[in-house]
Amino acid sequence: MMAVREIIEKVIEEWFPEEKPAKKEVTPKEREELKAELEKQKEKVPPIPPSVQKKVSKKAATLKKVPVPRKIKSLLILCKKEGLVYAIEVAKATGDPYLIDIFHDILAKDGFYKNFLK
């Protein structure tokens, strides 16, 4: 299993070429297969309790103020510290469709989400 720091470095390298050049291309078919697998895993996880929603909203408000690469780093760290479902809920709570989509793609690509399953 990869360390969170390695995951973050790999994600930033591959997804944000303005920071570092991208190295690997994923075919559309591979991307769809990975997304489908992530969706299957997502269905197995129970929703976040209402008591945690306030914490999710607060974190999402903080993320709205930073650039996307930093948002992704923060979400990946949240995956490790608070869990995958929590980080996904924070991404959704930002209301930023681009962030939600790219975070989903990152988790699906190369099966990164598996690093955060407990």
VMD Tcl script that builds the backbone (N, CA, C; Angstrom):
set m [mol new atoms 354]
animate dup $m
set s [atomselect $m all]
$s set {name element resname resid chain x y z} {
  {N N MET 1 A 0.845 -1.177 0.000}
  {CA C MET 1 A 0.000 0.000 0.000}
  {C C MET 1 A 0.895 1.247 0.000}
  {N N MET 2 A 0.523 2.239 -0.799}
  {CA C MET 2 A 1.322 3.459 -0.901}
  {C C MET 2 A 1.073 4.370 0.299}
  {N N ALA 3 A 2.093 5.108 0.689}
  {CA C ALA 3 A 1.951 6.116 1.735}
  {C C ALA 3 A 1.202 7.309 1.148}
  {N N VAL 4 A 0.518 8.050 2.008}
  {CA C VAL 4 A -0.271 9.200 1.548}
  {C C VAL 4 A 0.612 10.198 0.805}
  {N N ARG 5 A 1.795 10.448 1.306}
  {CA C ARG 5 A 2.705 11.403 0.656}
  {C C ARG 5 A 3.011 10.955 -0.778}
  {N N GLU 6 A 3.271 9.667 -0.973}
  {CA C GLU 6 A 3.549 9.148 -2.318}
  {C C GLU 6 A 2.337 9.307 -3.227}
  {N N ILE 7 A 1.158 9.038 -2.687}
  {CA C ILE 7 A -0.070 9.182 -3.463}
  {C C ILE 7 A -0.237 10.635 -3.899}
  {N N ILE 8 A -0.075 11.552 -2.974}
  {CA C ILE 8 A -0.242 12.978 -3.288}
  {C C ILE 8 A 0.748 13.400 -4.359}
  {N N GLU 9 A 2.002 13.015 -4.205}
  {CA C GLU 9 A 3.009 13.394 -5.200}
  {C C GLU 9 A 2.664 12.828 -6.581}
  {N N LYS 10 A 2.229 11.583 -6.599}
  {CA C LYS 10 A 1.873 10.956 -7.874}
  {C C LYS 10 A 0.672 11.657 -8.508}
  {N N VAL 11 A -0.335 11.953 -7.691}
  {CA C VAL 11 A -1.532 12.631 -8.200}
  {C C VAL 11 A -1.182 13.996 -8.772}
  {N N ILE 12 A -0.423 14.778 -8.041}
  {CA C ILE 12 A -0.072 16.125 -8.515}
  {C C ILE 12 A 0.745 16.031 -9.796}
  {N N GLU 13 A 1.674 15.097 -9.859}
  {CA C GLU 13 A 2.471 14.918 -11.087}
  {C C GLU 13 A 1.593 14.620 -12.294}
  {N N GLU 14 A 0.622 13.721 -12.105}
  {CA C GLU 14 A -0.158 13.245 -13.234}
  {C C GLU 14 A -1.366 14.099 -13.585}
  {N N TRP 15 A -1.927 14.792 -12.615}
  {CA C TRP 15 A -3.188 15.489 -12.858}
  {C C TRP 15 A -3.050 16.998 -13.016}
  {N N PHE 16 A -1.936 17.544 -12.594}
  {CA C PHE 16 A -1.769 18.991 -12.679}
  {C C PHE 16 A -0.455 19.312 -13.378}
  {N N PRO 17 A -0.457 19.216 -14.712}
  {CA C PRO 17 A 0.784 19.361 -15.474}
  {C C PRO 17 A 1.453 20.722 -15.312}
  {N N GLU 18 A 0.711 21.750 -14.922}
  {CA C GLU 18 A 1.351 23.044 -14.721}
  {C C GLU 18 A 2.317 22.996 -13.542}
  {N N GLU 19 A 2.134 22.036 -12.646}
  {CA C GLU 19 A 3.033 21.873 -11.516}
  {C C GLU 19 A 4.169 20.917 -11.875}
  {N N LYS 20 A 3.828 19.817 -12.547}
  {CA C LYS 20 A 4.797 18.820 -12.997}
  {C C LYS 20 A 4.231 18.166 -14.252}
  {N N PRO 21 A 5.081 17.715 -15.162}
  {CA C PRO 21 A 4.571 17.091 -16.389}
  {C C PRO 21 A 3.873 15.757 -16.117}
  {N N ALA 22 A 2.799 15.511 -16.842}
  {CA C ALA 22 A 2.076 14.245 -16.730}
  {C C ALA 22 A 2.910 13.135 -17.353}
  {N N LYS 23 A 2.793 11.933 -16.808}
  {CA C LYS 23 A 3.608 10.834 -17.295}
  {C C LYS 23 A 2.811 9.736 -17.977}
  {N N LYS 24 A 1.602 9.441 -17.474}
  {CA C LYS 24 A 0.872 8.288 -17.975}
  {C C LYS 24 A -0.530 8.690 -18.409}
  {N N GLU 25 A -0.934 8.181 -19.538}
  {CA C GLU 25 A -2.291 8.400 -20.024}
  {C C GLU 25 A -3.124 7.155 -19.760}
  {N N VAL 26 A -4.341 7.366 -19.329}
  {CA C VAL 26 A -5.272 6.267 -19.106}
  {C C VAL 26 A -6.266 6.280 -20.256}
  {N N THR 27 A -6.524 5.115 -20.812}
  {CA C THR 27 A -7.471 5.046 -21.918}
  {C C THR 27 A -8.876 5.317 -21.395}
  {N N PRO 28 A -9.766 5.792 -22.238}
  {CA C PRO 28 A -11.149 6.014 -21.803}
  {C C PRO 28 A -11.795 4.751 -21.240}
  {N N LYS 29 A -11.488 3.614 -21.841}
  {CA C LYS 29 A -12.049 2.348 -21.365}
  {C C LYS 29 A -11.555 2.041 -19.945}
  {N N GLU 30 A -10.251 2.215 -19.713}
  {CA C GLU 30 A -9.689 1.982 -18.376}
  {C C GLU 30 A -10.322 2.929 -17.354}
  {N N ARG 31 A -10.484 4.178 -17.744}
  {CA C ARG 31 A -11.077 5.174 -16.835}
  {C C ARG 31 A -12.497 4.770 -16.451}
  {N N GLU 32 A -13.279 4.338 -17.425}
  {CA C GLU 32 A -14.655 3.928 -17.149}
  {C C GLU 32 A -14.707 2.693 -16.257}
  {N N GLU 33 A -13.809 1.757 -16.500}
  {CA C GLU 33 A -13.757 0.551 -15.665}
  {C C GLU 33 A -13.407 0.904 -14.222}
  {N N LEU 34 A -12.449 1.796 -14.057}
  {CA C LEU 34 A -12.049 2.219 -12.717}
  {C C LEU 34 A -13.173 2.978 -12.015}
  {N N LYS 35 A -13.861 3.831 -12.754}
  {CA C LYS 35 A -14.989 4.564 -12.182}
  {C C LYS 35 A -16.088 3.606 -11.741}
  {N N ALA 36 A -16.350 2.602 -12.556}
  {CA C ALA 36 A -17.392 1.626 -12.215}
  {C C ALA 36 A -17.016 0.870 -10.942}
  {N N GLU 37 A -15.772 0.504 -10.806}
  {CA C GLU 37 A -15.314 -0.198 -9.603}
  {C C GLU 37 A -15.447 0.689 -8.375}
  {N N LEU 38 A -15.087 1.960 -8.520}
  {CA C LEU 38 A -15.216 2.900 -7.402}
  {C C LEU 38 A -16.680 3.072 -6.999}
  {N N GLU 39 A -17.557 3.124 -7.976}
  {CA C GLU 39 A -18.987 3.246 -7.679}
  {C C GLU 39 A -19.490 2.027 -6.904}
  {N N LYS 40 A -19.015 0.839 -7.272}
  {CA C LYS 40 A -19.398 -0.376 -6.550}
  {C C LYS 40 A -18.957 -0.296 -5.092}
  {N N GLN 41 A -17.732 0.158 -4.878}
  {CA C GLN 41 A -17.210 0.288 -3.517}
  {C C GLN 41 A -17.997 1.331 -2.730}
  {N N LYS 42 A -18.363 2.414 -3.398}
  {CA C LYS 42 A -19.103 3.504 -2.757}
  {C C LYS 42 A -20.456 3.013 -2.239}
  {N N GLU 43 A -21.104 2.136 -2.981}
  {CA C GLU 43 A -22.415 1.617 -2.593}
  {C C GLU 43 A -22.356 0.800 -1.310}
  {N N LYS 44 A -21.212 0.245 -0.985}
  {CA C LYS 44 A -21.061 -0.583 0.201}
  {C C LYS 44 A -20.888 0.237 1.487}
  {N N VAL 45 A -20.610 1.523 1.353}
  {CA C VAL 45 A -20.293 2.353 2.509}
  {C C VAL 45 A -21.544 3.080 3.003}
  {N N PRO 46 A -21.792 3.027 4.321}
  {CA C PRO 46 A -22.956 3.737 4.856}
  {C C PRO 46 A -22.763 5.251 4.798}
  {N N PRO 47 A -23.859 6.022 4.787}
  {CA C PRO 47 A -23.735 7.479 4.737}
  {C C PRO 47 A -23.160 8.044 6.039}
  {N N ILE 48 A -22.638 9.245 5.931}
  {CA C ILE 48 A -22.087 9.932 7.105}
  {C C ILE 48 A -23.240 10.358 8.005}
  {N N PRO 49 A -23.123 10.147 9.315}
  {CA C PRO 49 A -24.188 10.549 10.232}
  {C C PRO 49 A -24.391 12.066 10.223}
  {N N PRO 50 A -25.624 12.519 10.510}
  {CA C PRO 50 A -25.906 13.963 10.525}
  {C C PRO 50 A -25.006 14.738 11.485}
  {N N SER 51 A -24.578 14.093 12.558}
  {CA C SER 51 A -23.715 14.782 13.520}
  {C C SER 51 A -22.372 15.194 12.920}
  {N N VAL 52 A -21.961 14.507 11.863}
  {CA C VAL 52 A -20.677 14.797 11.225}
  {C C VAL 52 A -20.849 15.820 10.096}
  {N N GLN 53 A -22.067 15.997 9.608}
  {CA C GLN 53 A -22.316 16.902 8.478}
  {C C GLN 53 A -21.839 18.332 8.749}
  {N N LYS 54 A -21.965 18.796 9.977}
  {CA C LYS 54 A -21.523 20.164 10.315}
  {C C LYS 54 A -20.012 20.287 10.120}
  {N N LYS 55 A -19.284 19.275 10.553}
  {CA C LYS 55 A -17.830 19.248 10.379}
  {C C LYS 55 A -17.468 19.219 8.891}
  {N N VAL 56 A -18.234 18.445 8.115}
  {CA C VAL 56 A -18.024 18.354 6.661}
  {C C VAL 56 A -18.217 19.728 6.019}
  {N N SER 57 A -19.294 20.402 6.386}
  {CA C SER 57 A -19.595 21.724 5.814}
  {C C SER 57 A -18.502 22.742 6.144}
  {N N LYS 58 A -18.016 22.694 7.357}
  {CA C LYS 58 A -16.962 23.633 7.778}
  {C C LYS 58 A -15.679 23.399 6.976}
  {N N LYS 59 A -15.305 22.132 6.821}
  {CA C LYS 59 A -14.101 21.814 6.053}
  {C C LYS 59 A -14.269 22.200 4.584}
  {N N ALA 60 A -15.453 21.979 4.033}
  {CA C ALA 60 A -15.724 22.340 2.637}
  {C C ALA 60 A -15.603 23.844 2.435}
  {N N ALA 61 A -16.090 24.610 3.386}
  {CA C ALA 61 A -15.991 26.070 3.289}
  {C C ALA 61 A -14.534 26.512 3.275}
  {N N THR 62 A -13.701 25.850 4.043}
  {CA C THR 62 A -12.267 26.164 4.067}
  {C C THR 62 A -11.625 25.837 2.722}
  {N N LEU 63 A -12.003 24.712 2.144}
  {CA C LEU 63 A -11.417 24.295 0.869}
  {C C LEU 63 A -11.798 25.208 -0.293}
  {N N LYS 64 A -12.942 25.821 -0.216}
  {CA C LYS 64 A -13.399 26.680 -1.318}
  {C C LYS 64 A -12.417 27.812 -1.591}
  {N N LYS 65 A -11.604 28.159 -0.624}
  {CA C LYS 65 A -10.723 29.325 -0.716}
  {C C LYS 65 A -9.345 29.023 -1.301}
  {N N VAL 66 A -9.045 27.760 -1.616}
  {CA C VAL 66 A -7.701 27.415 -2.075}
  {C C VAL 66 A -7.733 26.882 -3.510}
  {N N PRO 67 A -6.587 26.897 -4.209}
  {CA C PRO 67 A -6.536 26.382 -5.586}
  {C C PRO 67 A -6.771 24.865 -5.637}
  {N N VAL 68 A -7.178 24.382 -6.783}
  {CA C VAL 68 A -7.553 22.973 -6.951}
  {C C VAL 68 A -6.440 22.001 -6.537}
  {N N PRO 69 A -5.192 22.180 -6.951}
  {CA C PRO 69 A -4.180 21.202 -6.514}
  {C C PRO 69 A -4.104 21.079 -4.985}
  {N N ARG 70 A -4.222 22.188 -4.313}
  {CA C ARG 70 A -4.184 22.157 -2.841}
  {C C ARG 70 A -5.448 21.503 -2.278}
  {N N LYS 71 A -6.582 21.730 -2.934}
  {CA C LYS 71 A -7.822 21.066 -2.516}
  {C C LYS 71 A -7.658 19.557 -2.617}
  {N N ILE 72 A -7.085 19.093 -3.713}
  {CA C ILE 72 A -6.889 17.659 -3.916}
  {C C ILE 72 A -5.962 17.093 -2.844}
  {N N LYS 73 A -4.871 17.793 -2.573}
  {CA C LYS 73 A -3.956 17.350 -1.509}
  {C C LYS 73 A -4.713 17.220 -0.191}
  {N N SER 74 A -5.494 18.231 0.126}
  {CA C SER 74 A -6.255 18.219 1.381}
  {C C SER 74 A -7.242 17.057 1.421}
  {N N LEU 75 A -7.916 16.816 0.315}
  {CA C LEU 75 A -8.885 15.717 0.271}
  {C C LEU 75 A -8.207 14.361 0.420}
  {N N LEU 76 A -7.041 14.190 -0.185}
  {CA C LEU 76 A -6.319 12.928 -0.046}
  {C C LEU 76 A -5.838 12.719 1.392}
  {N N ILE 77 A -5.429 13.790 2.025}
  {CA C ILE 77 A -5.038 13.697 3.434}
  {C C ILE 77 A -6.254 13.349 4.286}
  {N N LEU 78 A -7.398 13.959 3.966}
  {CA C LEU 78 A -8.633 13.622 4.688}
  {C C LEU 78 A -9.005 12.156 4.499}
  {N N CYS 79 A -8.776 11.629 3.305}
  {CA C CYS 79 A -9.043 10.204 3.065}
  {C C CYS 79 A -8.293 9.354 4.077}
  {N N LYS 80 A -7.055 9.685 4.305}
  {CA C LYS 80 A -6.222 8.893 5.217}
  {C C LYS 80 A -6.631 9.117 6.677}
  {N N LYS 81 A -6.868 10.380 7.044}
  {CA C LYS 81 A -7.151 10.699 8.449}
  {C C LYS 81 A -8.587 10.400 8.868}
  {N N GLU 82 A -9.538 10.759 8.017}
  {CA C GLU 82 A -10.952 10.677 8.386}
  {C C GLU 82 A -11.721 9.584 7.631}
  {N N GLY 83 A -11.136 9.087 6.565}
  {CA C GLY 83 A -11.786 8.049 5.781}
  {C C GLY 83 A -12.236 8.541 4.420}
  {N N LEU 84 A -12.378 7.594 3.524}
  {CA C LEU 84 A -12.733 7.880 2.136}
  {C C LEU 84 A -14.095 8.553 2.007}
  {N N VAL 85 A -15.085 8.032 2.717}
  {CA C VAL 85 A -16.437 8.578 2.613}
  {C C VAL 85 A -16.465 10.033 3.100}
  {N N TYR 86 A -15.775 10.300 4.182}
  {CA C TYR 86 A -15.725 11.661 4.719}
  {C C TYR 86 A -15.138 12.628 3.677}
  {N N ALA 87 A -14.013 12.245 3.079}
  {CA C ALA 87 A -13.375 13.114 2.088}
  {C C ALA 87 A -14.282 13.342 0.883}
  {N N ILE 88 A -14.983 12.305 0.456}
  {CA C ILE 88 A -15.908 12.455 -0.668}
  {C C ILE 88 A -17.040 13.404 -0.302}
  {N N GLU 89 A -17.556 13.288 0.907}
  {CA C GLU 89 A -18.620 14.191 1.363}
  {C C GLU 89 A -18.135 15.637 1.416}
  {N N VAL 90 A -16.900 15.842 1.844}
  {CA C VAL 90 A -16.334 17.198 1.866}
  {C C VAL 90 A -16.248 17.737 0.440}
  {N N ALA 91 A -15.773 16.917 -0.480}
  {CA C ALA 91 A -15.684 17.352 -1.881}
  {C C ALA 91 A -17.063 17.755 -2.404}
  {N N LYS 92 A -18.065 16.914 -2.132}
  {CA C LYS 92 A -19.425 17.236 -2.572}
  {C C LYS 92 A -19.934 18.522 -1.943}
  {N N ALA 93 A -19.623 18.717 -0.663}
  {CA C ALA 93 A -20.115 19.890 0.060}
  {C C ALA 93 A -19.520 21.200 -0.456}
  {N N THR 94 A -18.412 21.126 -1.193}
  {CA C THR 94 A -17.863 22.355 -1.761}
  {C C THR 94 A -18.769 22.906 -2.856}
  {N N GLY 95 A -19.562 22.016 -3.459}
  {CA C GLY 95 A -20.437 22.436 -4.551}
  {C C GLY 95 A -19.678 22.734 -5.835}
  {N N ASP 96 A -18.434 22.306 -5.915}
  {CA C ASP 96 A -17.579 22.559 -7.077}
  {C C ASP 96 A -17.574 21.317 -7.969}
  {N N PRO 97 A -18.346 21.321 -9.067}
  {CA C PRO 97 A -18.431 20.134 -9.923}
  {C C PRO 97 A -17.082 19.695 -10.486}
  {N N TYR 98 A -16.224 20.652 -10.806}
  {CA C TYR 98 A -14.897 20.302 -11.334}
  {C C TYR 98 A -14.099 19.549 -10.276}
  {N N LEU 99 A -14.088 20.042 -9.057}
  {CA C LEU 99 A -13.356 19.386 -7.975}
  {C C LEU 99 A -13.896 17.982 -7.731}
  {N N ILE 100 A -15.202 17.852 -7.684}
  {CA C ILE 100 A -15.822 16.545 -7.447}
  {C C ILE 100 A -15.437 15.575 -8.555}
  {N N ASP 101 A -15.499 16.024 -9.797}
  {CA C ASP 101 A -15.180 15.163 -10.933}
  {C C ASP 101 A -13.710 14.750 -10.932}
  {N N ILE 102 A -12.829 15.704 -10.733}
  {CA C ILE 102 A -11.404 15.367 -10.790}
  {C C ILE 102 A -11.011 14.517 -9.584}
  {N N PHE 103 A -11.607 14.770 -8.419}
  {CA C PHE 103 A -11.319 13.947 -7.246}
  {C C PHE 103 A -11.782 12.508 -7.491}
  {N N HIS 104 A -12.942 12.372 -8.071}
  {CA C HIS 104 A -13.464 11.042 -8.419}
  {C C HIS 104 A -12.519 10.348 -9.398}
  {N N ASP 105 A -12.095 11.069 -10.423}
  {CA C ASP 105 A -11.182 10.492 -11.411}
  {C C ASP 105 A -9.867 10.056 -10.770}
  {N N ILE 106 A -9.354 10.879 -9.875}
  {CA C ILE 106 A -8.094 10.566 -9.197}
  {C C ILE 106 A -8.249 9.311 -8.342}
  {N N LEU 107 A -9.344 9.229 -7.615}
  {CA C LEU 107 A -9.565 8.043 -6.782}
  {C C LEU 107 A -9.707 6.785 -7.625}
  {N N ALA 108 A -10.353 6.922 -8.775}
  {CA C ALA 108 A -10.568 5.770 -9.647}
  {C C ALA 108 A -9.288 5.354 -10.364}
  {N N LYS 109 A -8.507 6.323 -10.766}
  {CA C LYS 109 A -7.301 6.041 -11.544}
  {C C LYS 109 A -6.320 5.207 -10.718}
  {N N ASP 110 A -5.826 4.172 -11.320}
  {CA C ASP 110 A -4.862 3.277 -10.676}
  {C C ASP 110 A -5.377 2.700 -9.365}
  {N N GLY 111 A -6.686 2.772 -9.126}
  {CA C GLY 111 A -7.257 2.203 -7.910}
  {C C GLY 111 A -6.800 2.899 -6.642}
  {N N PHE 112 A -6.514 4.214 -6.699}
  {CA C PHE 112 A -6.051 4.940 -5.510}
  {C C PHE 112 A -6.992 4.782 -4.322}
  {N N TYR 113 A -8.281 4.666 -4.602}
  {CA C TYR 113 A -9.244 4.560 -3.510}
  {C C TYR 113 A -8.946 3.358 -2.611}
  {N N LYS 114 A -8.335 2.321 -3.167}
  {CA C LYS 114 A -8.043 1.113 -2.390}
  {C C LYS 114 A -7.070 1.412 -1.246}
  {N N ASN 115 A -6.252 2.445 -1.413}
  {CA C ASN 115 A -5.312 2.824 -0.359}
  {C C ASN 115 A -6.022 3.378 0.876}
  {N N PHE 116 A -7.283 3.732 0.715}
  {CA C PHE 116 A -8.002 4.387 1.810}
  {C C PHE 116 A -9.131 3.542 2.383}
  {N N LEU 117 A -9.280 2.321 1.907}
  {CA C LEU 117 A -10.300 1.434 2.455}
  {C C LEU 117 A -9.767 0.826 3.741}
  {N N LYS 118 A -10.634 0.784 4.739}
  {CA C LYS 118 A -10.213 0.243 6.049}
  {C C LYS 118 A -10.696 -1.146 6.231}
}
mol reanalyze $m
mol bondsrecalc $m
mol representation Tube
mol addrep $m
